[in-house]
Amino acid sequence: MPLFNRTPRAPLEYAKSLWMRGWVLGVMLFLYIPLFVLMAFSFNDSKRNVVWRGFTTKYYGVAWENEQLWNAMMNSLTIAFFATIFSLVIGTLAAVMLWRFRFPFKGAVDGTISLPIIVPEICLGVAFLVFFSTIGWPSALPWPFNMGAIIIAHITFCFPFVAMVVRARLAGFNREQEEAAKDLGASEWQAFRDVLIPHIKPALVSGALLAFTLSLDDFVITFFTSTPGTDTFPVLVYSLVKRGVTPDVNAASTILILLTVVLTAIALKLQGAKALAQTH
């Protein structure tokens, strides 16, 4: 007698499964092969970086000694850090407000929050440029305050994505759990901290990673809001590629990609460990 009784698949189901797997594989290759090519050419022993001339790691040393690249990378990481923190707080509070309360013009507020997702980035960039030029945003401030305009712009277009992810998670929340906590003597803050926050924690991690990635990768809005001395890594790379992509730029890009992957893996690992601990 067989240990497992599996329903035999029809030939068309096998074909559909193979077709879907091939489609997914093709999409993944289309998306990630350019990244692997970039990483491979960071080891290319050629200044022109067009034809493979041999393996070398010297351009990582060149990138390490390039102060302009490192300043731009630190600017990008700093902006992404502050944008992620503030976007996470504002986006979570906005999602909870729209999910829990009823108030006049709620639909208008909801639509306004979603505008940065809908409006093209070029329009947002021009709007931020006009706004900060009008108020005369001071650029001669010590680091990192001289990047305040970029941070505010990044928060504006990042927090709606956090709110969207958190609201999707809140849609499956059983409000009776929160009411039961209040019946047992919990205050509003205690119910929020001990009942609601653990439920939306996966959404908080996902929203933070999404906001960090969007901020780190943004070019258009940053290009319009940056000032001399506040160039981010995407803006600097854009100015450098006009003269041709060199291996040291590829090396710095590879380091940034690996850093992002490592931080994402750590966040997902911690999230999985906490979820496993809660089940036991």
QUIVENMO-V449757 format. One record per pair of residues at least 4 apart in sequence whose ideal C-beta (glycine too) atoms are under 8 Angstrom apart, sorted by the first residue. I is the first residue (numbers start at 1). J is the second residue. D is the distance in whole Angstrom. If there is no record, write none. Layout:
i,j,d
I,J,D
I,J,D
This chain:
i,j,d
9,13,4
9,14,5
9,17,8
10,14,7
11,15,6
12,16,6
13,17,6
14,18,6
15,19,6
16,20,6
17,21,6
18,22,6
19,23,6
20,24,6
21,25,6
22,26,6
23,27,6
24,28,6
25,29,6
26,30,6
27,31,6
28,32,6
29,33,5
32,36,6
33,37,6
34,38,6
35,39,6
35,257,6
36,40,6
37,41,6
38,42,7
38,250,5
38,253,6
38,254,7
38,257,8
39,250,7
39,254,5
39,257,7
40,44,7
41,49,6
41,52,8
41,247,7
41,250,5
42,59,6
42,60,7
42,247,6
42,250,4
42,251,4
42,253,7
42,254,5
43,55,5
43,56,6
43,57,6
43,59,8
43,247,8
44,49,6
44,52,6
44,53,6
44,54,8
44,55,8
44,56,7
44,59,8
44,247,5
44,250,8
45,53,5
45,54,4
45,55,7
45,56,4
45,58,8
46,50,7
46,51,6
46,52,7
46,53,4
46,54,8
46,247,7
47,246,6
47,247,7
48,244,7
49,244,7
49,245,6
49,246,6
49,247,5
49,250,7
57,61,7
58,62,6
59,63,6
59,246,8
59,247,4
59,248,5
59,250,7
59,251,5
60,64,6
60,248,8
60,251,5
60,255,8
61,65,6
62,66,6
62,247,8
62,248,4
62,251,7
63,69,6
63,248,4
63,249,8
63,251,4
63,252,4
63,255,7
64,70,8
66,70,7
66,248,6
66,252,7
67,71,6
68,72,6
68,236,7
69,73,6
69,233,8
69,236,7
69,248,7
69,249,7
69,252,5
70,74,6
70,252,8
71,75,6
71,231,8
72,76,6
72,231,5
72,232,6
72,233,5
72,235,7
72,236,4
73,77,6
73,233,5
73,252,6
73,255,8
73,256,6
74,78,6
75,79,6
75,144,8
75,147,6
75,230,6
75,231,7
75,232,5
75,233,7
76,80,6
76,216,6
76,232,4
76,233,4
76,234,7
76,256,8
77,81,6
77,216,7
78,82,7
78,144,5
78,147,7
79,83,6
79,144,8
79,147,6
79,150,5
79,151,6
79,154,6
79,215,6
79,222,8
79,232,6
80,84,6
80,154,8
80,212,5
80,215,4
80,216,4
81,85,7
81,212,8
82,86,6
82,144,7
82,151,5
82,155,8
83,87,6
83,151,6
83,154,4
83,155,5
83,158,5
83,211,6
83,212,8
83,215,4
84,88,6
84,158,7
84,208,5
84,211,5
84,212,5
84,215,7
85,89,7
86,90,6
86,151,8
86,155,5
86,159,7
87,91,5
87,154,8
87,155,5
87,158,4
87,159,4
87,161,8
87,162,5
87,207,8
87,211,4
87,215,8
88,92,6
88,159,8
88,162,6
88,204,6
88,207,6
88,208,5
88,211,7
89,93,6
90,94,6
90,155,7
90,159,4
90,162,8
90,163,8
91,95,6
91,158,8
91,159,4
91,160,7
91,161,7
91,162,3
91,163,4
91,165,8
91,166,6
91,207,6
91,211,8
92,96,6
92,162,7
92,163,7
92,166,5
92,200,7
92,204,7
92,207,8
93,97,6
94,98,6
94,113,6
94,159,7
94,163,5
95,99,6
95,162,7
95,163,4
95,164,8
95,166,4
95,167,4
95,170,6
96,100,6
96,166,7
96,170,7
96,192,8
96,196,7
97,101,6
98,106,7
98,109,7
98,110,6
98,113,8
98,163,8
98,167,7
99,167,6
99,170,5
99,171,8
101,106,8
102,106,6
103,109,8
105,109,6
106,110,6
107,111,6
108,112,6
109,113,6
110,114,7
111,115,7
113,160,5
113,163,6
114,118,6
114,160,6
114,164,8
115,119,5
115,160,8
116,124,6
116,156,6
116,157,4
116,160,5
117,157,8
117,160,5
117,161,7
117,164,7
119,123,5
119,124,6
120,124,7
121,125,6
121,157,8
121,218,8
121,220,4
121,221,6
122,126,7
122,220,6
123,127,6
124,128,6
124,153,7
124,156,8
124,157,6
124,220,8
124,221,6
125,129,6
125,220,5
125,221,5
125,223,7
125,224,4
125,225,7
126,130,6
126,224,6
127,131,6
128,132,6
128,149,7
128,153,5
128,156,8
128,221,6
128,224,6
128,225,5
129,133,6
129,224,4
129,225,7
130,134,6
131,135,7
132,137,4
132,149,5
132,225,6
133,137,8
137,148,7
137,149,5
139,146,6
139,149,8
139,227,4
139,228,8
139,229,8
139,230,7
140,146,7
141,145,4
141,146,4
141,148,7
142,146,7
143,147,7
144,151,8
146,227,7
146,229,7
146,230,6
147,151,6
147,230,5
148,152,6
149,153,6
149,225,5
149,227,7
150,154,6
150,221,8
150,222,6
150,225,5
150,226,6
150,230,6
150,232,7
151,155,6
152,156,6
153,157,7
153,221,5
153,222,8
153,225,5
154,158,6
154,214,8
154,215,5
154,218,7
154,221,7
154,222,8
155,159,6
157,214,7
157,218,8
157,221,6
158,162,7
158,210,8
158,211,4
158,214,5
158,215,6
159,163,6
159,211,7
160,164,6
161,165,7
161,207,7
161,210,5
161,211,6
161,214,7
162,166,6
162,207,4
162,208,7
162,210,7
162,211,6
163,167,6
163,207,8
164,168,7
165,169,7
165,203,5
165,206,5
165,207,4
165,210,7
166,170,6
166,200,6
166,203,5
166,204,7
166,207,6
167,171,7
168,203,7
169,173,7
169,199,7
169,200,5
169,202,7
169,203,4
170,199,8
170,200,6
170,203,8
173,177,8
173,178,8
173,196,7
173,199,5
173,200,8
175,179,6
176,180,6
177,181,7
177,195,5
177,199,8
178,182,7
178,191,5
178,195,5
178,196,6
179,183,6
180,184,6
181,186,4
181,190,7
181,191,4
181,194,7
181,195,5
182,186,5
182,187,8
182,188,8
182,191,6
186,190,4
186,191,5
186,194,7
186,195,8
187,191,7
188,192,6
189,193,6
190,194,6
191,195,5
191,196,7
192,196,5
192,197,7
193,197,6
194,198,7
195,199,7
196,200,6
197,201,6
197,204,8
198,278,8
200,204,6
201,205,7
201,271,7
201,274,7
202,206,6
202,271,6
202,275,8
203,207,6
204,208,6
205,209,6
205,267,6
205,268,8
205,271,5
206,210,6
207,211,6
208,212,6
208,267,7
209,213,6
209,264,6
209,267,6
210,214,6
211,215,6
212,216,6
212,260,8
212,263,8
213,217,6
213,260,7
214,218,6
216,233,8
216,256,8
216,260,7
217,234,7
218,222,5
218,232,8
218,234,7
219,223,6
219,234,4
219,235,6
219,238,6
220,224,7
221,225,6
222,226,6
222,232,5
222,234,7
222,235,6
223,235,6
223,238,8
226,230,5
226,231,6
226,232,7
226,235,6
231,235,5
231,236,5
231,239,8
232,236,7
233,237,6
233,252,7
233,256,6
234,238,6
235,239,7
236,240,6
237,241,6
237,249,6
237,253,7
238,242,8
240,245,7
240,246,7
240,249,6
241,245,5
241,249,8
245,249,6
245,250,7
246,250,7
247,251,6
248,252,7
249,253,6
250,254,6
251,255,7
252,256,7
253,257,6
254,258,6
255,259,6
256,260,6
257,261,6
258,262,6
259,263,6
260,264,6
261,265,6
262,266,6
263,267,6
264,268,6
265,269,6
266,270,6
267,271,6
268,272,6
269,273,6
270,274,6
271,275,6
272,276,6
273,277,6
274,278,6
275,279,7
276,280,7
